[in-house]
Amino acid sequence: MPTLYTMPGTCALSTNIAVAWLDAPLNVENMAYGDHKKEAYLAINPKGQVPAVAFEDGDVLTEAAAILAWLGAEYGTEGYARDKALGRKEAEALSYLTSEVHAAFGPHFAARNFASSKEAQDEVKAAAYDRLRGHFERLEANFNESDGDWYLSERSFADAYLYVVTRWIEQTPLSIDDYPSLRAFRDRMQKDEGVRLALARQDMEPV
Ligand SMILES: N[C@@H](CCC(=O)N[C@@H](CS)C(=O)NCC(=O)O)C(=O)O
């Protein structure tokens, strides 16, 4: 059985939720923070990041969007990346969420990677918060366009990833209350059985 590697609080939660929604046959190995930089895990994923899926034949798949696409293709049923129109939009949403929105949190989580002095780090963080405001405004507007309970026309893996960033906002000076549809979405997600299972598997609580 393939193993999905996760860590508490991380974007790996999106893949963990997808595994729960699909009831896909994967082990979920939730590492303690720090284990991702140890030799044993670096031998699996030299990037030292989660998520990663290790297959029994030794192959390894990294990058959340790629793992979600693989899960959909391998275990998907109707509504999970099988419908072509939804699949296109889902791929677009996942690229946006992983490469733009997630990346914009970078200076917040690791300002030291962007500047060395405290003053410069504060400046970089302030710029990141402005950028994040733009992203959350766009996410809220996109959500409202779908006119339903989900980010796209029906439930998709974009919702699993969107849930992750609606949690991370709590750690920043931004407020989820400024984005009422996203707030209601987050509340709904936290009542979902699959989301609760994935949270428990990653030693996490609803926010
Ligand atoms: N581009 C990667 C990013 C993965 C990533 O940033 N993972 C974070 C957790 S959300 C991580 O493992 N951080 C630890 C580190 O980089 O040291 C993806 O989409 O999977």
The ligand as an ORCA input file, in Angstrom:
! r2SCAN-3c Opt
* xyz 0 1
  N       5.394     22.893     -3.706
  C       5.193     21.970     -2.622
  C       5.319     22.740     -1.314
  C       5.326     21.824     -0.140
  C       5.573     22.585      1.134
  O       5.861     23.789      1.133
  N       5.424     21.879      2.233
  C       5.691     22.494      3.517
  C       4.535     22.253      4.464
  S       3.071     23.128      3.935
  C       6.908     21.865      4.120
  O       7.092     20.671      4.056
  N       7.729     22.700      4.723
  C       8.919     22.272      5.383
  C      10.126     22.913      4.792
  O      10.087     23.395      3.648
  O      11.120     22.895      5.502
  C       3.816     21.324     -2.735
  O       2.906     21.943     -3.308
  O       3.651     20.179     -2.271
*
